[in-house]
Amino acid sequence: MSGKVGKRESGKATARETIARLVKAEPLNAVLHWSQELLDAEAARVDAMGAPGALAAMPIALKDNIVTVEQPTTCASRILEGYVSPYNATVVDRLRAAGAMIAAKTNLDEFAMGSSTEHSAFGRVKNPHDPSRVPGGSSGGSAALVAAGVVPAALGSETGGSVRQPASFCGVVGVKPSYGRVSRYGLVAFGSSLDCVSVFGRTVDDASRVLSTISGPDPFDATTVNRPPMRVPKPLADLRGLTFGLPREYFPTDLDAGVAAALRHTADRIRQVGGEVREVSLPNSSYAVPTYYIIAPAEAAANLARYDGVRYGPRHIGSEGDIRALYRTTRGEGFGEEVRRRILVGTYVLSAGYYDAYYRKAQRVRALIAEDFRQLFDAGVDLLLTPTTPTPAFKAGEKTEDPVAMYLADVFVCSMSLAGLPALSLPVGRSEGLPVGAQLVAPHFEEERMLAVAGVLEQNLDAGAEVR
Ligand code: GLN
């Protein structure tokens, strides 16, 4: 379906297959918008391209917080219902220029706030491996579509784990690049110092090809770094000469038994193919969740101030003439509970009397967390290996009444976001039929090596097999 680099695939045939698959996957509720006409138009466009491009008619789904001119962008929020952007995100232009076809806009936790895709204004997404379970979040729709075989790759976004965690729950590859490696122009802002467009792939190769297409500097995003785009890594024969650190703080004694077994198995394989494995420590990572849940809401409170019923989306009718009432009612009706909670927390930690106690302190701890990683990489550790999530996919409804339990689903993924590091989740086995992911973390801008290593592990592990 995806085609190899440079090989010409027929956009028309791929569009037809993709449409049939989208229809079949409807019960997952993974998609917010797609249309046959748009897919046909995408197919005609790629078929008319002179050269096939690196992605040769690959159908790709986009999380619905990435703006597109041809489809609405809702962020799964009532406050943006029906909103259509006047421009395309940079990543969308780059994908299309490489011959990819935009297949669908996918469901998410409202404004990317959540870890289960249950906080969508348009209903929860089901995990294709077990519909009673969540696909993870917030990019759950993109993860589910790749897992269901509808598309070989999809874009999501990460602020604190929103691609790696659902990739782990759905048994697909999920890659978060270094902060600044991929343009955020046209990604709806959540936490601007953390946000990264990130990639799901059926395989490491699919994810690598998409990431190399979208990476590289962009004059429209001043935080992109001036480095050439990532190259698709050359396959490695083995892992000789590479040192893997297993941070003890990421292997607590109460780790789920299936997850622990899958990680042991992965570490054994790393040794068998020549890698060296050693225990290391990241002492400040235990503060990552509280630190993240101060910084991300603070930035969100500022970023979401723009949804006021005046500039975007639907406006509350009935409070004309009173601007405060207009804001209050539009925002009160338009935002869901989790988004309101974040705005309240963010406003609180930024307020005059609490700024030093919460926000400034969190920024300091963030620096310590990043410093822990830097020291390990400076001391000769090439990559870190951790579980992606503390458990396999949990049941729908299990954590919706307890925000802190939901936040703890990100306990192994948000430190890398705070440090701006590249990291990925790779499916490494199953526990009671559910996928388990292992996480690799690399130094800044070493995506290429990280993906090459993931490729070796993909070849040497049976992700479909039960682990014990
Ligand atoms: N689950 C985290 C949150 O709710 C991360 C979200 C994300 O990475 N977009 O904020």
Residues whose N, C-alpha, C, O or C-beta is under 5 A from the ligand:
A	BS01	LIG	A112 M113 G114 S115 G137 S138 S157 E158 T159 G160 G161 S162 D410
